[in-house]
Structure formats: structure tokens, C-alpha cells
Amino acid sequence: MLLAGDVGGTKTHLALFAARGAQLRLLEEQRVSSRDYPSLLALVRAALGSEGRRVRAACFGVAGPVIGGRWSQATNLPWRVDAQALARTLRIPRVHLLNDLEALACSVPHLKPSQLVTINRGKPARHGAIAVIAAGTGLGEAALIWTAQGYRAVASEGGHTEFGPRNALEIDLLRYLQKRHRHVSYERIVSGPGKISIYEFLRDTGRGTETAALRQRLRAGDTSAMISEAGLDGSSALCANTLNLFMEMYGAEAGNLALKVLATGGVYVGGGIAPTLLPKFKDGTFLRGFIDKGRFARFMKQLPVHVILEQRAGLLGAVRYAARLAAR
């Protein structure tokens, strides 16, 4: 058996797979709240239970920087993840850690058309570099580079680079957020918490009205999700404007990544937020920010852009890496 995990700041997704050659078969899976456990080790031990299970190899995609595939300090969790401790305690011969976007990137070459929505067909170059970006609790970025052995995933912490405003409105947003944070990164804006910050900026600077009904609605559930819902159903102009600004800046940063890795093989947008905002991907809001690159606007129009619908993509990338470990 192979064990794979997609470790996020909000939820962790674990699964056991049976491997026969290149074929992988899902045996069981669990999604749990990450913050319900003091560590990844405690979470995995609870998930595996007391039954004897012979796991040949395990790979975990962790939302945070990973050093040498051996340890990681999760960015949005108080966890220090140690691959050697996991291997020793769980009695798994081979355990490897990947950055969560690195794991997601590992799945991209294996995704089927039914698991994607293409928002810009472009003109993909054979063996061209691929950019992968995903907003959720945080903002992850990675790339795929072609090698003699096929595509190789390359990790990044690009979501923590400085936010670069493109116009007067975004300059005002930067100034607003600088009062809260010493360092304003793209993750402070292009993420679930970032969407809330954009909403508060527009509200607090008189660029929209928060009605009593809307305030109550936002308090009743997941604030970020409620902003999306109210923006998409047209019940709040403030929420609609929040989504427009969020999506343009999401597209702008995806475009930045695409230029940095020269993503002629395409751009893939994953994460938990993307499938919930498909109408905003399809209506051109994301692409406006993506293409707005001055002299490189024509080049940007030629890059394929896909939204990943498969919610197990990070997990599938991790298990493929585990399969390679087991074959060594």
C-alpha cells in the first residue's frame, strides 16, 4: 500500500492506495480538520488506526517550505513536520515531503480533460514549462520543467513575494493593508483571508455599503465563502466588486508567475477557491489581470490557462511520488 497526504492550513486529506505497476487504486480516504490535531504524526496515527497496515512508501504535500524532502514548518499551522520521525514511528520504509503545490504540480501531467476547465486555449508549446498556482487558506505557486525523464515539479514560495499594485485603487489597498501587516505579500490578498481583506478595504474606504442583512449573512458562516456567494448571486454590489478586484489580482499574479517561468506549456489554477468561482474565470475577469502585461500582452494571450476541478489533485500528485519511492 501507498499512503498519500495533502496537508493544508484548514484541512488535511489522507488516502491509502494499492499499486500494481503504473496503476493506482484508491482504497480509502479521509478529510479532517488540520487544527484538530497537534501534529501531522498525531493526525496520521489517528487516521490509520490500530490495524496492521503494510505501507511501503508515503508522501505528504505540506503547505509550507520543505527542506530536502525531510522536514517542513507549515506556514498556516503550528506544525513542524519531520519525515524521519514519521517513518520511524509509523514504520514506513520511505517517507518524503513535498511542498503542497509541488505535489499538485506532480498531478498536472496526468489530469484528464474532464478534470479541467479551459478558460484560454492559447497555443501550448510541446514540452514547454508549466506554471501552477492555487489560492486557498494561502497562496501556493510551483512550476513543471521538462527533463529527459519527463516533467519535474519545482517548488516555490512565490506567494510570499511583495504585492505589486497596478493602479491607484490597488495602491490604496496596499496602504490599507500596510497598517495591518509589516509585509504585504500576494498571499495577503489572493487567498481566502485575502478576499475578506479586500471586502473590508472597499467597505472601510467608502467604496461600497454593507447592509445589516449582509452583515448578518457574513457572520452566519464562512465569511470568505459568503462573500463569494453574495457576489455571484448579485445580492450585494460590495461583494461583487470584491470578487472582481480579487479575481483581477489573482489573474495578475498568475501572469507574473507565467512570465517568470516562461509557461509556454500552460498555466494551471488549482486550490479550493477556483472551482467555486468558475463564473468569474469564465467571464474574463481573471484573464483581464492575466493578460495585462504591457508589451507582453500579446504573448500572454497565447498561453493556455486551465482551472483544475479535481479536488484530489494534490493527493494524486503525492501518491505518484510515493509510487516512485516504492519502486526504488
C-alpha positions in Angstrom: 0.0 0.0 0.0 0.9 3.6 -0.5 0.0 6.5 1.8 -0.5 10.0 0.4 -1.4 13.2 2.2 -2.4 16.8 1.1 -1.7 18.9 4.2 -3.4 22.3 4.2 -3.8 25.1 6.7 -7.5 24.3 7.1 -7.9 20.6 6.1 -5.8 17.6 5.6 -6.7 14.9 3.0 -5.2 11.4 3.5 -5.6 8.3 1.4 -4.3 4.8 1.0 -3.7 3.4 -2.5 -3.0 0.0 -3.8 -0.3 0.0 -6.5 0.1 -2.5 -9.3 2.7 -1.4 -11.9 1.7 2.1 -13.0 -1.9 1.5 -11.9 -3.1 3.1 -8.7 -6.3 2.2 -7.0 -7.9 4.2 -4.2 -8.6 2.1 -1.1 -9.8 4.6 1.4 -9.6 8.3 2.2 -10.3 10.8 4.9 -10.6 14.6 5.1 -10.1 16.0 8.6 -9.7 19.5 10.2 -5.9 20.1 10.5 -6.3 22.2 13.6 -8.0 19.3 15.5 -4.5 17.7 15.8 -1.3 18.9 17.4 0.9 17.4 14.6 0.8 15.6 11.4 2.1 12.5 13.2 -0.9 12.5 15.6 -3.3 13.0 12.7 -1.9 10.1 10.6 -1.8 7.8 13.6 -5.4 8.5 14.3 -6.4 8.0 10.7 -4.5 4.7 10.2 -5.9 3.3 13.5 -4.6 0.3 15.2 -5.0 -2.2 12.3 -1.8 -3.7 10.9 -1.1 -2.0 7.6 1.9 -2.5 5.5 2.6 0.8 3.9 5.6 0.6 1.5 6.0 4.4 1.0 4.4 7.6 1.9 4.4 11.2 0.5 2.9 14.3 2.0 2.3 17.6 0.3 2.7 20.2 3.1 1.6 23.9 2.8 4.9 25.4 3.7 8.6 25.3 2.6 10.1 21.8 2.6 13.8 21.4 3.1 15.4 18.5 1.3 12.2 16.4 1.3 12.8 15.7 5.0 11.2 18.4 7.2 8.9 21.4 6.9 7.5 24.1 9.1 3.9 24.5 8.0 3.1 28.2 7.1 -0.5 28.4 8.4 -0.3 25.6 11.1 1.8 25.3 14.3 3.3 22.1 12.9 6.9 21.1 12.3 6.8 18.0 10.1 9.7 15.6 10.2 9.8 12.8 7.6 12.3 10.7 9.5 10.1 10.8 12.7 7.1 9.8 10.6 8.9 6.9 9.0 10.3 5.7 12.4 7.1 6.0 14.4 4.7 4.7 11.6 7.2 2.0 10.5 7.1 3.1 6.9 10.3 2.4 5.0 10.2 5.5 2.8 8.6 8.8 3.7 9.1 12.0 1.7 7.7 15.5 2.0 6.8 17.9 -0.8 5.6 21.4 -0.8 1.8 21.2 -1.3 2.0 23.0 -4.7 4.9 20.8 -5.8 2.6 17.8 -5.1 -0.2 19.5 -7.0 2.1 20.1 -9.9 3.1 16.4 -9.9 -0.6 15.6 -10.8 -0.9 18.0 -13.7 0.6 15.8 -16.5 -1.8 13.1 -15.5 -5.1 15.1 -15.4 -7.8 14.3 -17.8 -9.8 16.9 -19.8 -12.8 16.2 -17.7 -10.9 17.3 -14.6 -10.2 20.7 -16.1 -12.0 23.8 -17.5 -10.0 25.7 -20.1 -10.5 29.4 -20.0 -7.9 30.3 -22.6 -6.9 27.8 -25.3 -3.8 29.6 -26.3 -1.1 27.8 -28.3 0.7 25.3 -26.0 4.3 24.5 -26.8 5.4 20.8 -26.6 7.5 20.3 -23.5 7.1 23.9 -22.5 7.3 24.9 -18.9 4.1 24.9 -16.9 3.0 27.3 -14.1 0.8 26.1 -11.3 -0.9 28.5 -8.9 -3.5 27.8 -6.2 -5.3 30.1 -3.7 -6.9 28.7 -0.6 -6.0 29.3 3.0 -2.8 30.7 1.5 -1.4 31.2 -2.0 0.8 28.4 -3.5 2.9 28.5 -6.6 5.1 25.9 -8.4 6.3 25.0 -11.9 6.9 22.0 -14.1 10.1 21.8 -16.1 10.7 19.3 -18.9 13.6 16.9 -18.4 14.9 13.7 -20.0 12.7 11.8 -17.5 9.6 13.8 -18.2 8.2 16.8 -16.3 9.8 17.6 -13.0 8.0 19.7 -10.4 9.8 22.7 -8.9 8.7 24.1 -5.6 8.3 27.8 -4.8 7.2 30.2 -2.1 6.3 32.9 -4.6 3.0 33.6 -2.8 5.1 35.4 -0.2 6.6 37.9 -2.6 5.7 41.6 -2.2 2.3 42.6 -3.7 2.8 44.9 -6.7 -0.2 47.3 -7.1 -1.1 48.1 -10.8 -3.3 51.2 -10.4 -4.5 53.8 -7.9 -7.1 51.5 -6.3 -4.6 48.8 -5.7 -2.1 51.3 -4.3 -4.8 52.4 -1.8 -5.4 48.7 -0.9 -1.6 48.3 -0.3 -1.6 51.3 2.0 -4.7 50.0 3.8 -3.0 46.6 4.4 0.3 48.1 5.5 -1.5 49.3 8.6 -2.2 45.7 9.5 0.9 43.8 8.2 4.6 44.7 8.2 4.9 42.8 4.9 2.1 42.7 2.4 2.5 39.7 0.1 0.3 38.4 -2.6 -0.9 35.8 -0.2 -2.4 38.6 2.0 -4.7 39.4 -1.0 -5.0 36.3 -3.2 -6.4 33.8 -0.7 -9.5 33.2 1.4 -8.4 35.6 4.1 -7.2 38.0 1.4 -10.7 38.1 -0.1 -12.0 39.2 3.3 -9.4 41.9 3.5 -10.4 43.2 0.0 -14.0 43.3 1.2 -13.1 45.2 4.3 -10.9 47.7 2.4 -13.8 48.5 0.0 -16.2 48.8 2.9 -14.0 50.9 5.1 -12.9 53.3 2.4 -16.5 54.1 1.3 -16.4 52.1 -1.9 -19.4 50.0 -1.0 -22.2 49.6 1.5 -22.5 46.8 4.0 -26.2 46.4 4.8 -27.4 45.0 8.1 -28.8 41.9 6.2 -25.4 41.3 4.5 -23.5 41.8 7.8 -25.7 39.1 9.4 -25.3 36.8 6.4 -21.5 37.1 6.6 -21.5 36.3 10.3 -23.6 33.2 9.9 -21.0 31.1 8.1 -17.6 31.1 6.4 -17.0 34.8 5.7 -14.9 34.2 2.6 -17.4 31.8 1.1 -20.4 34.1 1.9 -18.7 37.0 0.1 -18.3 34.8 -2.9 -21.9 33.7 -2.7 -23.3 37.2 -2.3 -21.1 38.4 -5.1 -22.1 35.7 -7.5 -25.8 35.8 -6.9 -26.0 39.6 -7.4 -27.4 40.3 -3.9 -24.5 42.6 -2.9 -22.7 45.1 -5.1 -20.0 45.4 -2.5 -19.4 41.6 -2.7 -19.5 41.7 -6.5 -16.9 44.4 -6.6 -14.8 42.4 -4.1 -14.8 39.4 -6.4 -13.9 41.5 -9.4 -10.9 43.0 -7.7 -9.9 39.7 -6.2 -10.1 37.9 -9.5 -8.2 40.5 -11.4 -5.3 40.4 -8.9 -5.4 36.6 -8.9 -5.0 36.7 -12.7 -2.3 39.4 -12.4 -0.2 37.2 -10.1 -0.8 34.1 -12.2 0.5 36.1 -15.1 3.6 37.2 -13.1 4.3 33.5 -12.4 3.8 32.6 -16.1 6.3 35.2 -17.2 8.9 34.2 -14.6 8.9 30.5 -15.7 8.0 31.3 -19.4 5.0 29.0 -19.1 4.6 28.2 -22.8 3.2 24.8 -21.7 0.3 26.5 -20.0 -1.0 27.7 -16.6 -3.0 25.6 -14.2 -5.1 27.2 -11.5 -5.9 24.9 -8.6 -6.9 25.1 -4.9 -10.2 25.1 -3.1 -11.3 28.6 -4.2 -11.0 28.2 -8.0 -13.9 25.7 -8.6 -16.3 27.9 -6.5 -15.6 30.9 -8.7 -15.8 29.4 -12.2 -18.3 32.1 -13.4 -15.6 34.7 -12.7 -13.0 32.7 -14.5 -15.3 32.3 -17.5 -16.4 35.9 -17.7 -12.9 37.2 -18.4 -12.2 38.9 -15.1 -9.3 36.6 -14.3 -7.9 36.9 -17.8 -8.0 40.7 -17.8 -5.5 40.7 -15.0 -3.5 37.8 -16.5 -3.1 39.4 -19.9 -2.5 43.0 -18.7 1.3 42.8 -19.1 2.1 45.8 -21.3 4.4 44.9 -24.2 3.9 41.2 -23.3 0.0 41.3 -23.6 0.1 39.5 -27.0 2.4 36.8 -25.6 0.1 36.3 -22.6 -2.9 35.7 -24.9 -1.0 32.7 -26.4 -0.6 30.9 -23.1 -3.2 28.2 -22.3 -5.0 28.7 -19.0 -6.8 25.8 -17.2 -8.8 25.6 -14.0 -8.3 22.3 -12.1 -11.7 20.9 -11.0 -10.2 17.7 -9.4 -10.2 18.3 -5.7 -7.9 15.3 -5.1 -5.2 16.7 -7.4 -2.7 17.4 -4.7 -3.3 13.9 -3.2 -2.9 12.3 -6.6 0.4 14.1 -7.2 1.7 12.9 -3.7 0.7 9.3 -4.4 2.5 9.3 -7.7 5.6 10.5 -6.0 5.1 7.8 -3.3 4.9 5.2 -6.1 8.3 6.3 -7.4 9.7 6.0 -3.9 8.4 2.4 -3.5 9.9 1.4 -6.9 13.4 2.3 -5.9 
